[in-house]
Amino acid sequence: MMTRKVPIIAVATAPGRAGVGVIRISGPDLSLISKALFQKTLKPREAHLLTLRDAVGAPIDQLIAIHFIGPASFTGEDVLELQCHGGPQLLELVMKRCLELGRDVGLVIAEPGEFTLRAYLNNKIDLAQAEAIADLIDAQSEAAVRGAARSLQGAFSQNINELIEEITQLRILVESTLDFPEEEIEFLENAQARDRLKRTRDQLQALRDGAKQGKILRDGIVLVLVGAPNVGKSSLLNQLAGEDVAIVTAIAGTTRDRVKESISLDGVPVHIIDTAGLRDTDDLVELKGIERSWDAVRMADLVIFLRDPFLVSLADIAAEQVLKGDILEAIPSKCQVFEVINKSDLLLEKDRPKDGQAMTISAKTGEGIDGLKRKILEISGWGGTQEGTILARRRHLDCLDRAAKHLEKAQEFAENGNISLDLFAEELRLAQDQLGQITGKLLPDDLLGKIFSQFCIGK
């Protein structure tokens, strides 16, 4: 896909019936294809109402065709857009006819993400903007839509490019001094290199903080509810979801498999997984559900460990502590476990935990649920503001984190009395390379192929 120069075609609209379905063709020169389809040369950027006919001259569809001449198009190549009636079988016939008439010029079906990839390769957009197109399509909330739109307009890329420019200017000053080692320390003072580096690190940290918020908006929070059987996990899921999505009974082991539900808290997607009660059992079906529950714990962003305040036997209390220890061992490194005591509606005032000791809720009556929702967002790192937020991916955060570490090392070299400008300059270069990977200026082809393969066909 990386080197294909042939024209490509795909349906650009979602599968299913609709009033209109769009087919797009992109290639270096589409004049021959457009003439083969409609027996005429189309005037660029003008809508033409035309009839597409099959091999024996029978009409397939009356459609609107628009020819965009490259580089003034999305992909930077010629683009032919066909707006047909939206029946799936009709679109299939139009696609088939286009492929027949475009066979001589090598027209082929596009691979996932190939239209956007061509736009990137032809410098119409950078990689962060290309990823924002997929994020805009997959956005799960209004805030995510707005964040993806800001990234698509180049807000994230602009911040990255400003950081790269700051580091570039600092590198120019450093590397121009490498031939005069006796002046290294004097250079740092005269050029205010330390102060400039600190400002750059502060700027990068602000961008990292914003990117973390953007990742939460894009991917949401994977929230896993765990605890002993019959502690109230399914009731809590129903309270958070605002409807009965899980079966609730007084029988321990009712939930035998994971139950998933996605909700929105203040515009942030939260993917809740209600797990089977974690216990020893000989029931093969329940045992399989418990295995899947542990798989969910290992993928969680946040685990709510729901506790029963009415455990009285030493064996039950010990089992609860053992379960907590097992959960702490299983969770990812950045995941937190938040303990919540259920059944507050049955607790006497004297038995309630003191302020700051634990959060109590009633999954039955809804008491404390609003406070728990706020706590979920707080623990997950959500800052509470959507204004100006841009969407970010795990890849972006990793690059920003590595760039920050390189700038931190550069700062250490700058503060060292026996400073080496060679090492100082090298850390600046490595930081710059990491930032360049975000916008695609420095990115291996194998990673590039992996990123675009996740796009839908037609984009």
Phi, psi and omega in degrees: 000329186295330188245006183291128179249003182282158175292147183234155182220147176195156170284127185264350180259163185292153178298150178118176181278142179201167178293323183226139172234140186246133173242134181240142174236137178225139179185171183299322180209114185254012183296321180292321180293314181297324179289324178293325181287320191233006178056031177201157176273128183273137175288129185301141173059031177233134180283128180242128175271113189225166176246126175266130184243155179276189187295336180258009176092001178284140182291137174265312180196149169265123190221173175253128180242134178230129181251117177257125181271128177293152007273008182276063179208174181298315183275347186087355175252181169296139177229130175247119181251126180247117179258103186255176166291150197266024176285136182302317181292324178296315179299324178296319178294318178297315178302313182299317180293320178298317180294324178296312184283340180262007183299320184294334179258009173085022181298128180227163177287135182291149172273163180306128176078005188289328176297312180293323177301317179295322176299320179292312182295333179266014174062029173278329177216160173265180187293321179298322177291322178299316179295328180294332177297312178296321180294324179295320179293322186268002185304137186255001179205167179298320180296321178294322177299313182294321178296318178295322179296321178295319178295319180296326177285352174102010182297315180294315180299321179298317178298317179296315182295326177295320177295317179299319180295319177299315180292323179300314180297322178293321178296321179300315179296318182293309187290336176286348181257354185298334180281356182232071187300332181291348182253013186300308183294320179296323178300314182302322180286311185293322183272000183051041184298320181296316180294320180293321178295320179297318179297321179295320178295321178296320179296319178294321180296320178297322179291323177297317179299317179293323180294324178297320176296321180294324178293322177298318178295321183287308187266340185078185181245124175273107183253121182248128178263121181230164179157178179291164177300143174066023179273346177113019182296315181294323176296321179294318176303315180297322178294316181292323181281338181079013177202167182275092179260347179233145179285133181239125173220172178276000182272123178297138178089013179300315177278112184253356179213169178294140173242126185248141176210136178253133178229176177235126175245112182052037178086358180262124178293132176234121181259106186266134176239115175269121186262160172294147178304127185275109182201169173282134182207153175260356180285116186296322180293312180296323180298320177296320177296323179294322177298318178292327177297318177295325176299320179294319179300321182289345180251007189283151167269329180210135177245127171262116179265104185273128184245153178258119183283356186254018174291131183240327183282145179299326180295317180293319180295318179295319180297322179296320179291321177297318179299318178299317179297320178296322179295316181298328178284331187273334188290154174298162186299325184266001180277147176245152175250123181248119181275132179228131178265123181268175175067038179295337179294343180258356183275138170285155183304321182291340182268352181288143177298146177290161179306133177090347181280313181196160176266133177247142179220169169234106179291346179276313184263342182095001179299129177082359184292320179299317177296324178294320178300315179297321181293323178301313180294319181297310182295326182285352176096009179287128185276352175090003178232141178251350183295122177078002181290138176244147180286146178219155180252168177303322179300318180296315180298319180298317179296317179296320179296317180292322177298319179297321179294322178292320178291328176295318177295321177299320177297320179297318178295324180292329181274348181285134180297329179259054187299143172243115180295334177300312180292321178301312181294322181295319179294324176297318180296317181295321177297318180297321179298319180296318178294324179296333179291334181293315181270357176090009179288331178223092185214130178297146182298326182294323178290323179299316179297322180294319181297312185283339178293343180274356178284161173280154177293139184101347174239000000 
